[in-house]
Amino acid sequence: MPSFRCQHPTCSEYLKAPGYCPAHQTGRKVSRHSYYDQHLRDPDAKRFYNSLEWQAARARKLTAQPWCERCGALADTVHHTIAVKVATDAQRLDRRLLMSLCGPCHSTIEREISASRP
């Protein structure tokens, strides 16, 4: 059952996932992040990241620590120090195991993690 409203301000269409309806999608630049989220992300992780519990935990972390913990820029991303795949439900939401980061620092950390995997 569609339960997400199109993000266009005047649209009343409902969708199965957050985003824009087909009428308002045209002309919008699709970022590599949204492609990853729609097509490549693990379904369990996707459910977690779309959950109200995660959205609230993310907002609390960015409110408590609005600056990047690596470079001091304004943070817009929350990083899990324990990978979501291996973390328990409690660890996924534990503020002590989350880092506020700016986009470039988060990308750097993810690249470093990917490079260290066999």
C-alpha positions as CSV (number, residue, x, y, z in Angstrom):
1,M,0.0,0.0,0.0
2,P,1.6,3.4,-1.0
3,S,2.2,5.5,2.1
4,F,4.7,8.1,1.1
5,R,3.6,11.4,-0.4
6,C,5.4,12.7,-3.5
7,Q,8.0,15.3,-2.3
8,H,6.8,17.9,-4.8
9,P,5.2,20.6,-2.7
10,T,1.8,20.7,-4.5
11,C,1.5,17.0,-5.5
12,S,-1.0,14.7,-3.8
13,E,0.3,11.4,-5.3
14,Y,1.3,8.6,-2.9
15,L,4.3,6.3,-3.5
16,K,5.6,3.0,-2.2
17,A,8.9,4.7,-1.2
18,P,10.0,8.2,-0.4
19,G,10.7,10.4,-3.5
20,Y,8.9,12.0,-6.4
21,C,6.1,10.6,-8.5
22,P,6.7,10.0,-12.2
23,A,5.2,13.3,-13.2
24,H,7.6,15.2,-10.9
25,Q,10.7,13.0,-11.4
26,T,11.4,14.3,-14.9
27,G,14.2,16.8,-15.0
28,R,15.5,15.9,-11.6
29,K,19.0,14.8,-11.3
30,V,19.3,11.3,-9.9
31,S,22.3,11.1,-7.6
32,R,24.6,8.1,-7.3
33,H,23.4,7.9,-3.7
34,S,19.7,7.5,-4.6
35,Y,20.7,4.9,-7.3
36,Y,22.6,2.9,-4.6
37,D,19.7,3.2,-2.2
38,Q,17.2,2.0,-4.7
39,H,19.1,-0.7,-6.5
40,L,22.2,-1.9,-4.5
41,R,21.6,-1.4,-0.8
42,D,20.9,-4.5,1.3
43,P,17.1,-4.7,1.8
44,D,17.5,-5.2,5.6
45,A,19.7,-2.1,5.8
46,K,17.2,-0.1,3.6
47,R,14.4,-1.0,5.9
48,F,16.5,0.1,8.9
49,Y,17.5,3.4,7.3
50,N,13.8,4.1,6.4
51,S,12.6,3.4,9.9
52,L,11.3,6.0,12.2
53,E,13.7,4.8,15.0
54,W,16.7,5.5,12.8
55,Q,15.4,8.9,11.6
56,A,14.9,9.9,15.2
57,A,18.3,8.6,16.3
58,R,20.0,10.4,13.3
59,A,18.2,13.7,14.1
60,R,19.2,13.4,17.8
61,K,22.9,12.8,16.9
62,L,23.1,15.7,14.5
63,T,21.4,18.0,17.0
64,A,23.8,16.9,19.8
65,Q,26.9,17.0,17.5
66,P,26.2,19.3,14.5
67,W,29.9,19.5,13.4
68,C,31.9,16.8,11.6
69,E,33.9,14.8,14.1
70,R,36.8,14.6,11.6
71,C,37.2,18.1,10.1
72,G,34.8,20.4,12.0
73,A,32.6,21.3,9.0
74,L,28.9,21.2,9.3
75,A,27.8,17.6,9.6
76,D,25.0,16.2,7.4
77,T,25.7,12.4,7.7
78,V,25.7,10.0,10.6
79,H,28.1,7.1,10.4
80,H,27.9,3.8,12.2
81,T,31.2,2.8,13.8
82,I,29.9,-0.8,13.8
83,A,28.6,-1.8,10.4
84,V,24.8,-2.1,10.3
85,K,25.1,-5.6,8.9
86,V,26.8,-6.9,12.1
87,A,25.4,-4.6,14.7
88,T,22.6,-5.6,17.1
89,D,19.4,-3.6,17.0
90,A,20.5,-1.7,20.1
91,Q,23.9,-1.0,18.7
92,R,22.4,0.4,15.5
93,L,20.7,3.2,17.5
94,D,23.3,3.7,20.3
95,R,24.5,7.4,20.0
96,R,27.9,6.4,21.4
97,L,28.5,4.2,18.3
98,L,27.5,7.0,15.8
99,M,29.7,9.7,14.3
100,S,28.5,13.0,12.9
101,L,30.3,13.6,9.6
102,C,30.3,15.8,6.6
103,G,29.7,14.1,3.2
104,P,33.4,14.2,2.1
105,C,34.7,12.7,5.4
106,H,32.0,10.0,5.3
107,S,33.0,9.1,1.8
108,T,36.7,8.9,2.9
109,I,35.9,6.6,5.8
110,E,33.7,4.4,3.6
111,R,36.5,4.2,1.0
112,E,39.1,3.3,3.8
113,I,36.8,0.6,5.1
114,S,36.3,-0.8,1.6
115,A,40.0,-0.8,0.9
116,S,40.7,-2.7,4.1
117,R,38.3,-5.5,3.2
118,P,39.9,-8.6,1.6
